[in-house]
């Protein structure tokens, strides 16, 4: 649900969402740094609901270090 809501709220591409790193998410400022086409970086605003969802996701699924030391926001086992 978090992935879909983030896509809808920010209107970013799926490929952009897949490359977001934990340090790219600025929950306090309500912004996400995205590396888009041609490796151009831009900041995308996110709404309060997405901020809350991402905070919950990070606390629940990313609170422990990943086994492979992956710093991507969305990971799978």
HELIX and SHEET records of a PDB file:
HELIX    1   1 UNK A    2  UNK A   10  1                                   9    
HELIX    2   2 UNK A   14  UNK A   17  1                                   4    
HELIX    3   3 UNK A   22  UNK A   24  5                                   3    
HELIX    4   4 UNK A   37  UNK A   39  5                                   3    
HELIX    5   5 UNK A   48  UNK A   61  1                                  14    
SHEET    1   A 3 UNK A  25  UNK A  26  0                                        
SHEET    2   A 3 UNK A  31  UNK A  35 -1                                        
SHEET    3   A 3 UNK A  41  UNK A  45 -1                                        
END                                                                             
